[in-house]
């Protein structure tokens, strides 16, 4: 017994056996026409289903159609979807909108990449000095840390020492300048910091008196800077103040010795540390630069030293 031959064709109809049809078998026999039509239709359906399953029978969109995005009848493969997105979403430039990759902190610091964008946080970390606060009057203060600030560059200057006063040899020296301390301070988790600005030392007001020392300036417990020392009447010049626990430390400078004439029969007081309050016989003008020492005087009251200063940059 043989099977009916099948062909994947979709017949427009299924043959109906008539009462007058003879019983006739075989591939073309009238008695097998109904079964043959149904078998052919079944074969046609199977071929279509197999084509759908393996993709060979699906009219996928071409690359041009995918990139154009106008056809609503054809599906797209994963490749065509990628190509369509690539055609519409492009790299942003200075003149054209598009997508852009966010730069890493290293790229921001290098400053050589022109195809990425920078976030405000990355920019702030690269250029931290976007604000400044200066405390230049003697006293104690509280600095409130601005939101988002985790580091600050702090410059601390101790107050200057007052100048000495004496009318006889060996003469009066100037007060020395305050110390300097600079540091990048970590403020993670800190909301406020105590700030102290030292007061300038008092200059000698009556004949035969030394100047007094300048006060300490500080940012929190550390770093800090000592004040300069008062001018002296014993022929010696005071050394400058010094910075403590800074990334950089230095001094405004020591107090200067009295200045005599070429014949050594007269003299004037030495300059204050830093040199703003210069050598002179009279004049009690206080130096205007923070931390500078007052000059020594032999003919009148000596100037006070300048107050210190604390500068915060973030």
C-alpha positions in Angstrom: 0.0 0.0 0.0 1.4 3.4 -1.0 0.9 6.9 0.4 -0.7 9.6 -1.7 1.9 12.0 -3.2 1.7 15.5 -1.6 2.4 18.9 -3.0 2.5 22.1 -0.9 -0.3 23.8 -2.8 -3.4 25.6 -1.5 -6.3 24.3 -3.6 -9.1 26.9 -4.0 -11.5 24.2 -2.8 -11.9 20.5 -1.6 -13.4 18.2 -4.2 -16.9 16.9 -3.3 -17.6 13.3 -4.3 -20.7 13.0 -6.4 -23.2 10.2 -6.4 -22.3 9.5 -10.0 -18.6 9.2 -9.4 -17.2 5.7 -9.8 -15.0 4.2 -7.1 -11.6 4.8 -8.5 -8.3 4.6 -6.5 -4.7 5.6 -7.3 -2.9 8.9 -7.2 -5.3 10.5 -9.6 -8.4 8.5 -8.8 -11.5 10.4 -8.1 -12.0 8.6 -4.8 -8.7 10.1 -3.5 -9.2 13.8 -4.7 -10.6 15.0 -1.3 -7.8 13.4 0.7 -5.2 14.8 -1.9 -6.5 18.3 -1.6 -6.4 18.2 2.2 -3.0 16.7 2.2 -1.7 19.4 -0.1 -3.1 22.1 2.0 -1.6 20.5 5.1 1.8 20.4 3.4 1.4 24.1 2.3 0.7 25.1 5.9 3.6 23.2 7.3 6.0 24.8 4.8 4.7 28.3 5.9 5.1 27.4 9.6 8.7 26.1 9.1 9.6 29.3 7.2 8.3 31.4 10.1 10.2 29.4 12.7 13.5 29.7 10.9 12.9 33.2 9.6 13.3 32.4 6.0 9.7 33.2 5.2 9.5 36.5 7.0 9.9 39.6 4.8 12.2 41.5 7.2 12.9 45.2 6.6 16.1 46.1 4.7 18.8 48.3 6.2 17.5 51.3 4.2 13.9 50.6 5.3 15.0 50.3 8.9 17.0 53.5 8.9 14.2 55.4 7.1 11.7 54.2 9.7 8.6 54.6 7.5 7.5 50.9 6.9 4.9 49.7 9.4 4.4 46.2 7.9 7.9 44.6 8.0 9.5 43.4 11.2 13.2 44.2 12.0 15.9 41.9 13.1 18.2 42.7 16.0 20.8 44.0 13.5 18.3 46.2 11.7 17.2 47.7 15.1 20.8 48.5 15.9 21.3 50.1 12.5 18.1 52.1 12.8 19.2 53.4 16.2 22.7 54.2 14.9 21.2 56.2 12.0 19.1 58.4 14.3 21.2 58.7 17.5 24.6 60.2 16.7 27.5 61.5 18.7 26.9 65.0 20.0 29.1 67.8 18.7 29.4 71.5 19.3 27.0 72.1 16.4 24.8 69.0 16.4 22.6 67.4 19.1 23.2 63.7 20.0 24.4 61.4 22.7 27.6 61.8 24.6 29.6 59.7 27.1 30.2 61.1 30.5 33.9 61.8 31.2 35.7 60.1 34.0 37.6 62.2 36.6 40.8 61.2 34.9 39.6 62.5 31.5 38.4 65.8 33.1 41.8 66.3 34.7 43.7 65.5 31.5 41.6 68.0 29.6 42.4 66.5 26.2 39.2 64.6 25.3 36.7 66.6 23.1 34.0 63.8 22.8 32.7 63.5 26.4 30.7 65.7 28.7 31.5 66.8 32.3 29.2 66.6 35.3 29.1 69.5 37.8 30.5 67.2 40.5 33.5 66.2 38.3 34.1 69.8 37.4 34.0 70.9 41.1 36.5 68.2 42.0 38.9 69.5 39.4 38.5 73.2 40.1 37.8 73.3 43.8 38.2 77.1 44.4 34.7 78.4 43.6 34.3 80.4 46.8 36.4 82.3 49.3 36.0 83.6 52.8 38.5 85.9 54.5 38.7 86.7 58.2 41.0 89.7 58.7 39.9 91.2 62.0 41.1 89.8 65.3 38.7 87.5 67.1 37.0 84.1 67.1 34.5 83.1 64.5 32.6 80.1 63.2 32.8 79.2 59.5 29.8 77.2 58.2 30.9 74.7 55.6 28.9 75.2 52.3 26.9 72.2 51.1 28.8 69.7 49.0 32.3 71.1 50.1 34.6 68.3 51.2 38.0 70.1 50.9 39.3 73.6 51.5 42.6 75.3 50.9 43.3 77.4 54.0 46.0 80.1 54.5 46.7 81.1 58.1 48.8 84.1 59.1 49.7 84.8 62.7 49.6 88.4 63.9 52.7 90.7 63.8 54.6 91.8 66.9 54.6 95.4 68.0 57.7 97.6 67.6 60.0 98.6 70.5 60.7 102.1 71.6 63.9 103.5 73.1 65.9 106.7 72.5 69.3 105.5 73.4 71.7 102.9 72.0 71.6 100.1 71.1 68.2 101.3 69.8 64.8 99.7 69.1 64.2 96.8 66.7 61.0 96.2 64.8 58.5 93.5 65.9 58.7 90.3 63.8 56.0 89.1 61.3 53.7 86.2 62.1 54.0 82.7 60.9 52.2 81.3 57.8 50.6 77.9 57.5 48.9 76.6 54.3 47.0 73.4 54.1 44.4 71.5 52.0 42.0 70.5 54.8 39.7 67.5 54.5 36.1 68.6 55.5 34.3 65.3 54.9 31.4 65.1 57.4 32.3 68.6 58.9 29.5 71.2 59.1 31.4 74.1 60.8 34.9 75.1 61.8 36.1 77.4 64.6 38.3 80.2 63.2 40.7 82.3 65.3 42.5 85.5 64.1 45.3 86.7 66.2 45.5 90.3 67.4 48.6 92.4 66.5 51.1 93.0 69.3 51.2 96.4 71.0 54.1 98.7 70.2 56.2 100.4 72.9 54.3 103.6 73.9 56.8 104.9 76.4 60.6 105.2 76.1 62.5 102.0 77.1 59.8 99.4 76.4 59.7 96.3 74.2 56.8 95.5 71.9 54.4 92.7 72.8 54.0 89.5 70.8 51.3 89.0 68.2 48.5 86.5 68.7 48.0 83.0 67.2 45.7 82.4 64.2 44.1 79.0 63.6 41.6 77.0 61.6 40.0 74.6 64.0 42.5 72.7 66.2 45.0 72.6 63.3 46.6 74.0 61.2 47.7 77.2 63.0 50.4 79.8 63.0 52.2 81.7 65.8 52.3 85.4 66.0 55.4 87.5 65.5 57.5 88.5 68.5 57.7 92.0 70.0 60.5 94.4 69.1 63.5 94.5 71.5 65.6 97.3 73.0 68.7 95.1 73.7 70.2 95.3 70.3 68.7 92.0 69.0 66.0 91.5 66.4 63.2 89.0 67.1 62.9 86.0 64.7 59.7 85.6 62.8 56.7 83.5 63.8 56.2 80.0 62.3 53.4 77.8 60.9 52.3 74.5 62.4 50.9 71.4 60.7 50.6 73.0 57.2 51.4 71.5 53.8 53.4 74.7 53.4 54.8 76.7 56.3 56.8 79.9 56.3 57.1 83.3 58.0 56.4 87.0 57.2 59.9 87.6 58.5 62.0 88.7 61.5 62.1 92.1 63.0 64.9 94.4 61.7 67.7 96.0 63.8 68.0 99.7 64.3 69.7 101.6 61.5 72.6 103.9 62.4 74.2 106.8 60.4 77.6 106.4 58.7 79.3 108.3 61.5 77.5 106.2 64.1 76.3 109.3 66.0 72.6 108.8 65.5 70.1 106.0 64.6 66.5 105.3 63.8 64.3 102.3 64.8 64.4 99.1 62.8 61.6 98.0 60.4 58.9 95.6 61.3 58.9 92.0 60.0 57.7 92.1 56.3 59.0 95.6 55.8 55.7 97.5 55.5 56.3 99.3 58.7 59.7 100.7 57.8 62.7 102.1 59.6 61.9 105.5 61.2 62.4 107.7 64.2 58.8 108.6 64.6 55.4 107.4 63.2 53.0 104.9 64.8 51.0 103.9 61.7 50.1 100.3 62.0 51.1 98.1 59.0 48.2 97.3 56.7 49.4 94.0 55.4 48.2 91.1 57.6 50.8 89.6 60.0 53.4 92.3 59.5 55.4 93.6 62.5 55.4 97.2 63.7 58.6 99.1 63.3 60.9 100.2 66.1 60.9 103.9 67.1 63.4 106.1 69.0 61.5 109.5 68.9 57.9 108.5 69.6 55.4 105.7 70.2 56.1 102.6 68.1 53.3 101.1 65.9 51.4 98.0 66.8 51.7 94.9 64.7 49.0 94.0 62.2 46.3 91.5 63.0 46.6 88.0 61.5 44.3 86.6 58.8 42.6 83.3 57.9 41.7 82.8 54.2 39.5 79.8 53.2 39.1 78.8 49.5 36.8 76.0 48.3 
